Amino acid sequence: AALMCIVGFPAFSIENSDLKTSTEKKLIETLECTYGFKRFVKDGHHTLKENKSQKHYEPWELEAFENIECQWPLFFIYAFITAVFRGETEDAEGYWRKLENCISKTHSYKLIPKLYYHSECGDEVMWTVEGVDDVTEKLEPLQEHMPFLWAQSLYIIARLLKNNLISPSELDPLGLHLPPSSIRYVPAKQKLQFRASSRNILVQIALISRSSSLQAVLATYGIPTQTPNQIEPLTLSDPGEVLLQVYSHLGENKKLGLSGRPLRPIGAIGTSKIYGIFGHPAVFFPTDLNITDFYMSYDIELFIDTVKSILTFLNSYWNMSNRPTVTILLRENLFKGGYFNDMISFLAQIKGGEVEGVKVRLDRLQALIPTSCVDNLEYVLEGDETHALKSAVVRSPRLRSYSSSMSIGRTVSSSSLTGDDTFNVETLQVSRFDPTPDKLEEEPTYGPHDIESYTTGHVEHLLKTEYNPSGILYLLQKIMKNEGNEYLIENISITSMIEDVYNDAAVKKHWMAVRLGASLLHKVVDCLAPSLSSLLVKEKEITISVFGFPEHIITEPMTPVEISDIIYNQCMEHEPIEAVLQQEILIYLGDLVTRSDINHVFDGMLRLRIGWIVQAMKNELHRINSDQILYQLSPYEVKQLLRQTLLEEDITSTRSPSYKRHLDGALNRVPKNFYVKVYTILKRIPGGVSVRGRTLHQDPIIHVMSAHEKNFSIEVEKLLSNITSPQYRQLVVELLMVLSTVLERNPELQHKECIKLDELLLSAFSMLERDIKEGRLKMDGHNKESHGDDPFYSLPTRGTHGSVSYMAKSAINELLSDGIHYDSSTTCVVS
């Protein structure tokens, strides 16, 4: 119930309206009672069954307190005040009436009791699973601690609000209850102040050319840029070199044993300020664009899409008084090859003042300073360590201008900037993945399995005649496995040779070879940590593995090195390319989960199994009849394919029932209220349920967990974790939903033994096979399509011969095997 203070008054901390609504709905359904809210389910505090001499309860003892929890009027006051802030008059009046019924009648003053407790807990009081509905309660107010100062002080505030003696704005001078877009933070010297504002976000952009020659080329197309020398005294640096080091001391206190900020990369909001660091003004380019040592920087389409995502993110989440300033470093490799026009067109779009619906302003960095958010970090440290950190900041590497005579793309007249044929900005907004067969890479002559038994000398001989970059890398990988990283061929180390092939393949956009080379070099992208954190704060768990092999579960933030260690340990032995591909997937998932227009696709996905998602993408690529394999796609195409794979509204007519099951199973996607349904099954089945050798027991699960808590959902995921087939996993999910429905509609059915889901499905498979043999069902060409070995996978869900029909029959047969326990108080029959 404490979440009420987070969702509403006084914190107003939840910005997402859907999350806010769903949280409040769950609180009301689960915890609201006649005389207040329960603090939490199975709360034994001050109940008649509480053992006051016992310091704590064991998990299995909590069941004794279910449905006799005390009720706290305090939370009615919070609900009333929150409703007043939102202008919800009807809700406010409703909670006020409920609150009036809670006032103690034994005092001359209106006093709010601390809580109401059940004065009778014997057999004469009948309790239902759902709570107190249709039950006559006998509750009494706790006379001790009267008045309860916490509740009484809030009650006084509530009466002042109801009588219009104070306004909501006087209770919330910081404006936290206002819409997120209207709240701003004002930096001031050594602290941040708050201020409310209704201004629209305008994102400021400064373009920095890495070389003077690139600056000259862009100037011919009307794109204003500066070189690093021209922004002095401001310095442009990698946020991981300076900013991360300074922030690592923020909040540090050796006397208290407190460390500073963890060494995790700075996000887009942090890099969109101008900093004063020990008297040195500095700006930093976004971490998401700092991938110069990773092959993703060679994909121009991905670079453009990443910038758009950063701008969209800032437009949604920036909450400081002044404007965000994004500093974009332009390198010459962005303008080479066939994407020169696209890059110039995108920069022209920025100059035009709007990108993806976000208002932007392009100008010189010095001109943007007066309206930028400026943060002073000089106060971070005190004492001897300050001098050492100042020296490190002064010595830190920073970008300098340089001249270059390299050719930059093809020549285009500046007049063509307005031509629709050459520069069509809409072509950059790809809504569906469309593979390009003309980019197919040639298959290597030798794969890893072909040369598994070859000696080093034999492999060196093959190396002289192999010209395919992937083939060369496979051969070098074999030599490295046999001889080590420092083995020399013609006085050149294996590592250097791999690096050369990797760089050459990146320039030529041979993405499979690029990924293989990056994995052999153990490359890591810096923005892994923020992407992982974005997923974790959305209450997702992440597992890393190659599909079909043991998984490593991540449940807390990590540094890029820690993440990369896990990825390489899980992938290199089984499929080296996926060591870097899964880094890509993590970054793309982190981007998608923060976008309000698409993050709904993560609903029902508690655990993101990266290896399984990769498998789903391979299947999606195969479904659209592409001749390419996943590893050959460009990073941007991989991101688009991931988006299409996740989207449920993608042309569903082209997705057969069997494919849909395979997809949902691979994505770990479950229906709404699935975990609650499993909980209802567990309450009715003392023996629990099992699948693939793993059992979810009734005891102690239902005694220590409630249906809605995440810990129970994790237990259900553990139950399903032994299933190695995505489509079979989805059938198990469907079966559990069917079993729950059967039990809800037939309360007279009981089953004491463990229900083995594998056996229920086997029975359903047999029923289908019998119907096919006896001619009651004909499998046409569409129905025969199946990703599994059994035609059951291709059945539609509904209908006389749908999967639900067979599962329901199988479930009822199993439940009836234990007999019917008829209850005369019910009118339900087996249905």
Phi, psi and omega in degrees: 000340178300341178297338178299326179286341180272315181290319182243216180296137005261354190276319184049050190270348184265118182270328182287116185294323179294317178296320179298314181295315182294323179295313180296321180297317180293322178297316182293315182294325188266325193241340184287135179227195184288320186247025178137196179253144167292148176292315175196164181293137180066037176274115184270359185301122175064019171279163180293338180270000181289135175265100187291344178275351182268128185288325179206167180251145172285153184307321184285350179275345186292337182301331182297339185262359183294131178072006172237022180296149176290154182245132189250110178299337180312320186283339171297323180293317177300317181296321179296311182298318178299318179297322177296316179301323183273356181074021180269082188299317183296316178295320180298316180295322179297315180290330178293321177296318178297321181293322179298327179288345182267350184294136181293133183264001186264004181234155180288338177257157177281107182245140179264118179295156176296318181197165170248136182236156178284118183278348177229130179232020183271195184287342182289346178252122182262130182244143177257163180296325185284340180136230189253007181298137177059026180233134178280116183264150172235095181242148180231147178286146177284119184280339177291158178057037180257121002280152174275105194300324180300306182292322183294319180294320177294325179296322177297316177299318181297320179293323177297320178294316183296325180270009177060030177274340171224159179253158178304324182295333177287333176279338184227070182295341180278350179073029182293337182279351180287163176304147183306325183291347183259001182257133181229151174252137182249111178291136178216113178046268186242016178206167179254130175252167183247149177207141179270143182206153179247013182289148174283152180286131172239115182271124179270141183229132173242127180260125181246116177279134182291334182223159179291328179292320176295321178300319180294318179298314181294328179297329179293340177258011177078020180260109182283127177224169174232156172267162178305326179292329185281351179262001179300143014278358174296146175242145177250123186221168173287126181300336179285342182273322186243301187300318180296323180293318179293313181295337180295344178259358181290122181084004182285136178210105184292327180296323180269358181073028182260129175274170179274199180296136179301155182281060175253144185304153180279137180279184185296324180294319181294327181270003180257022175245165169255129189251147166250111184241102181053046177083001180250111177289138185213149171233159183223139177279154185302143179300323181298337179262359181269068183233037184295335181263010181234146190296343181298338179291345179275352181263105185292321179300320179292322177301313180297316181295324179293319177298317179299319180296321178297316180295318179296319179297313180296321179297328182273326192241354180291128183223036177248160191294312180273178189274150173286143179238114181260123178258117184252122178269123181258118177256159186294333182294341179289343186247011180265155176082207189275004184253016181300312181298319179299320181292316178296320179298319180294318178295324176294325176296318176298315180297330179290343172104001180208132178226120179054038180080001180261128178285130181230157176229120178260127180199176174293147184300319180297327181285342182270346186301315184302330181254008181272159172279119183247131182236132182258121183252017183292340184271002186301317184237155172225152176095202186296329184291338180299316181298317180297319181290323177300316179298321180294322179294316181296321182277354186296146180293138177222158185284141174237155178287152173212157179266151181214142178252013182291148178284134183244094173066193180264158183280130179228137181289146182295335180293337182286353178300334181261001181280130183292329184289321185275316185241090176250104184299328183296335181293344179278346183261081183278116181271331176237146177288131180229098184295149183247100184299336183291349180262010183301134176274148176289144178289140178291152178294322183236134173253175183299327181284332181293329187247017187300324184261006184285149175278167179299318180298319179296317180295320178298322178295317179294330182298331182289337184248002182264128182244346178287127185300321178293319178297318178299317182292322177298320179293317179294324177298320179295317178297317180298323179292323181282318193246344182102168186293330187264010178297137185255137171236113185054046177065019176240131182288155178301319181299317179295322179294319177297318179300318180295314179297319179300311181296319180295317180293325179295318178296322182273000178062038172270086196291327178295315177295322179299313181294319179297316179296318180297321180290321178293332178270000179056046180283148182227136178270136188294329187274019177297314186298312178299323179295317178298317180297322179300323179286320182293322180290343173272015177062039175256147169258147182239134174243141180245128175179163167280142183306129179095358181238163182305146186252152172249125184266132178248124182234002181216156181300149180219165174279161178304323180295317179296318180295314183296324178299317179296314183298312182293324178294326183277333191252325191300323183289330187256316180206090187305323183301327184289347177297328177260329178298321180290334171296317176303310184301318178300317180295316181292321177296319178298326177288314184293325184289341179267356182265119185295339183278350185221350187292352177294341181292346179271359178298135180081006180244088181287319184242119179267106182265101190300317178299321179289324177296320176300319178296320178297322179292322177298318179293321178295320178295320178292324183297325183271019173060040177271142176277352181278159170253159188304320185293343182272350183285151174291159178305321179294318178295325176297317179296318179294321178294320177299315180300315181293323179296321182284330186288121179283332184280004176296127177354080187293340180296338180270357179253111181288163177305319181294320180291320180299320178294318180297320181292309181297324178293319180291329179274357183059036182269130181238158180292166177298139179065019181300313184293326176295321179297318178297324179297319179295324176297314184297325179292334183266343185243096182303328182280352180080190179230151181223154175205135178051042174081001179245139185240138171257107187276149175291316181255124013259011190308305186288346179275337184244352182228153174257168186294332189263352186278152184296326181301323178290319178301321178295322178297322178294319178297324176297321178302321185272355189289342180279350180283126183258354181251121181302315183291327177291321176303317182293324175297322178296319177298314178300317181297319179296322177295319179295314181300319178298316180297317179300316181293322180294322182279344184229076184295344180283347180278130178230153178210116186274330184277165177294133177272120180266107185296328178300319181290324177297317179292321178299321177296318178295320177301318182294321178299317179295315180299321179294320178295324179292317181294324182272004174081008178284345179216130177251129179269107178281182183302322181293316183290336182284342179294123184209138175273357178247182181272354184240141180297347180301328183296335184265003178289143170292163182289311185265173176106168181301321179248034176275167182298324181298320181299313180292320179295320180296317178299316180297318181294316181295318178301318180292318181291323180291339181296342180258004177089165179255127177257096188282134178247116184295344181278354180248156178248008182285146173233167180300125183219000000 
